[in-house]
Amino acid sequence: MNTDKIYAEHIANEYSKKETTKVKQLRKLDAKAKAPANIFAYTFGIASTLILGTGLCLSMSVIGSGIGALVAGIIIGIVGLIGCSVNYPIYKKIREKGKNKYGSDILRLANEITEE
């Protein structure tokens, strides 16, 4: 076994021009259609969870004390709960928009792949 030959082929593969296959194009389009929804869902979900946690900490007097912290904590916690509750429906709408935007290209490419 010639390791120098294997190493040389590996280096040559890194510098050679890559052909983009239809399957790779299909994966890229699929990722492009879903990426905005995923980015929104993670960002909004994390923010809502942090808001909910802050509200819980305030209402349990972990941070702050007194009746004002309790009331503020309940209000902030409810805002966080609402954010967590609406995250998935908003995600579905954004994902559907992405599917509608790139759907025809994805279907055309998928049909080309399956016909070959």
C-alpha positions in Angstrom: 0.0 0.0 0.0 1.5 3.3 -1.1 0.5 6.0 1.4 2.2 8.7 -0.7 -0.1 7.9 -3.6 -3.2 8.0 -1.4 -2.0 11.3 0.2 -1.3 12.8 -3.2 -4.8 11.8 -4.5 -6.3 13.3 -1.4 -4.5 16.7 -1.9 -5.4 16.6 -5.6 -9.1 16.1 -4.8 -9.1 19.2 -2.5 -7.9 21.4 -5.4 -9.8 19.9 -8.2 -12.9 21.5 -9.5 -16.0 20.0 -7.9 -18.9 19.1 -10.1 -22.2 20.1 -8.6 -24.6 17.2 -9.0 -28.4 17.6 -9.1 -28.7 15.9 -5.7 -26.4 18.5 -4.2 -28.4 21.3 -5.8 -31.5 19.7 -4.5 -30.1 19.6 -0.9 -29.0 23.2 -1.2 -32.4 24.4 -2.3 -34.1 22.4 0.4 -31.8 24.0 3.0 -32.4 27.4 1.5 -36.1 26.9 1.8 -36.0 25.8 5.4 -33.2 28.0 6.8 -35.2 31.2 7.5 -37.8 29.3 9.5 -35.2 27.4 11.5 -33.2 30.6 12.3 -36.4 32.4 13.4 -37.6 29.5 15.5 -34.4 29.0 17.4 -33.8 32.7 18.0 -37.4 33.5 19.0 -37.6 30.3 21.1 -34.4 31.1 23.0 -35.5 34.7 23.6 -39.0 33.7 24.8 -37.5 31.1 27.1 -35.1 33.6 28.6 -38.0 36.0 29.1 -40.1 33.3 30.8 -37.1 32.3 33.0 -36.6 36.0 34.1 -40.3 36.2 35.0 -40.1 33.0 37.0 -37.0 34.3 38.8 -38.7 37.6 39.6 -41.9 35.9 40.8 -40.0 33.5 43.1 -37.9 36.3 44.5 -34.6 34.8 43.2 -33.9 38.2 41.8 -35.6 41.2 43.3 -38.0 41.1 46.3 -41.3 42.4 47.3 -44.7 42.5 45.8 -43.5 44.7 42.8 -41.1 42.0 41.8 -43.8 39.3 42.1 -46.3 41.3 39.9 -43.6 42.1 37.4 -42.4 38.5 37.3 -45.9 37.2 36.6 -46.4 39.7 33.8 -43.0 39.0 32.3 -43.5 35.3 32.7 -46.9 35.5 30.8 -45.2 37.4 28.0 -42.6 34.6 27.8 -45.2 31.9 27.8 -47.1 33.6 25.0 -43.8 33.8 23.0 -43.1 30.1 23.5 -46.7 29.3 22.5 -46.7 31.2 19.3 -43.3 30.1 18.2 -44.3 26.9 16.4 -47.3 28.4 14.5 -45.1 31.2 13.3 -42.3 28.7 12.3 -44.8 26.7 10.3 -46.0 29.9 8.4 -42.4 31.0 7.6 -41.5 27.4 6.5 -44.5 27.3 4.3 -43.5 30.5 2.6 -40.1 29.1 2.0 -41.6 25.9 0.5 -43.8 28.0 -1.8 -40.9 30.2 -2.9 -38.6 27.3 -3.8 -41.1 24.5 -4.3 -41.3 24.7 -8.1 -37.5 24.6 -8.4 -37.2 21.7 -5.9 -40.0 19.7 -7.7 -38.5 20.3 -11.1 -35.0 19.2 -9.9 -36.4 16.2 -8.1 -38.3 15.1 -11.2 -35.2 15.4 -13.3 -33.3 13.2 -10.8 -36.0 10.5 -10.7 -36.4 10.4 -14.5 -32.7 9.7 -15.0 
